[in-house]
Amino acid sequence: MLSFVKYSKCMFFKSRTLDWESKVGSSCLPCISKHCYVGGGYELYSIECYVTVIRVFIQVRTFSVIRGLLVLLHKPVLKTDIYCICSVQVVGRGCYGNVWMGQLIDQCAAVKQLSLNNRQNFLNERDIYRLPMMEHENIARFIDATERQLPGKAPELLIILEYYPLGSLNNFLKHKSCNWPEACRMAHSITRGLSYLHTERLYKPAIAHRDLNSRNVLVHSDGTCAISDFGMAMALSRPFSGPLEEETAAIAEVGTYRYMAPEVLDGAINLSDHQTALKQVDVYALGLMYWELFSRCSDIFSGHVAPPFSLAFEAELGSHPTFDEMQQLVARERHRPVFPASWQDDPLALAYLKLVIEECWEQDAEARITACCAEERMKELGELRPLCLSVVSSLCTAT
């Protein structure tokens, strides 16, 4: 739509008590539509943006709301010169494609390469990353998503993210154990990311991941984690509107079998409140990830040596369980991963950890805690010390 109005900064972005320029600077503010730009001393608004800004400005004259409105109206999309991405090495392979480390101008990037057969996953992941207010330290940082065709090669669908040198949580735990503070920091950061996804904000819908597992969590160099892989994620702002059978299938037939909640395996999702139901499915998977993570915490095992990494249910069903096997074990027999025997000896920290895990993977979805509650529990857990560490600390002090 043709831009047609020109206004001064002061008229729009000074409230009675807050000066817009003093808060955000006068150089370059966010774009507010593909035809509207604010910065450098001028503002051009399309009709739609002009009306929206005026309405909100009249109702609420605060810096935070106006700034949020700009984010809502347009989330800047970084355009990457996709032909300048140099492939360095493959760092991961999955059923939907490969992930390789690439060099993008002066920075390393993780490039997720999907085939054209997975276009829907590509589009869904791209659209989720481009939602307003998706920037968060515990959500993988999105750079760009595009389609590329090199001479003589088939078209490629590329999702470009910040490169995380420590790889996925799954890969990290396979090669390295962690101590109690490190495990608590990782667990809290994952939960914080999930809580942020699940929370609806003024400009961001609540989002269900629907394929949460240790392969879809990346590890920062500082030991915190970021959630990635949103190919199956769903924004929870719209009601379901199709036949009941199709709605059930759309929910039940996604995700990794190993991490599927019992109600998903049984096709018993509560569609009358699908927003809550899908969040509960994510929390179930979160409980399994807690078990995997703390099973590699050396501080809570005899001799401070953690056992080799094991996926949830790997001891019972091996590396590639089928849907039917998971349904029988989890939904019918109500089985869960077994807690290590050494965890029984701590009446405080490890007892609390077990309680949180059990509250996440409850058979009854309604009885599970929320991601927000789990975030608070993990924060509290980080302030506790396992009994074995307390004993070691006391001995060192006595010496």
Secondary structure as UniProt FT lines:
FT   STRAND          5..6
FT   HELIX           9..13
FT   HELIX           20..24
FT   TURN            34..35
FT   STRAND          36..39
FT   TURN            40..41
FT   STRAND          42..45
FT   HELIX           47..59
FT   HELIX           63..73
FT   HELIX           82..84
FT   STRAND          85..94
FT   TURN            95..96
FT   STRAND          97..104
FT   TURN            105..106
FT   STRAND          107..114
FT   HELIX           116..118
FT   HELIX           119..129
FT   TURN            132..133
FT   TURN            137..138
FT   STRAND          142..148
FT   TURN            151..152
FT   STRAND          156..162
FT   TURN            165..166
FT   HELIX           169..175
FT   HELIX           180..198
FT   STRAND          207..208
FT   HELIX           214..216
FT   STRAND          217..219
FT   TURN            221..222
FT   STRAND          225..227
FT   TURN            231..232
FT   STRAND          234..235
FT   TURN            236..237
FT   HELIX           244..252
FT   HELIX           257..259
FT   HELIX           262..265
FT   TURN            266..267
FT   HELIX           271..273
FT   HELIX           274..294
FT   TURN            295..296
FT   HELIX           298..300
FT   HELIX           302..304
FT   TURN            312..313
FT   HELIX           314..317
FT   HELIX           323..326
FT   HELIX           327..332
FT   HELIX           341..345
FT   TURN            347..348
FT   HELIX           349..360
FT   HELIX           365..367
FT   HELIX           371..381
FT   TURN            382..383
FT   HELIX           387..398
//
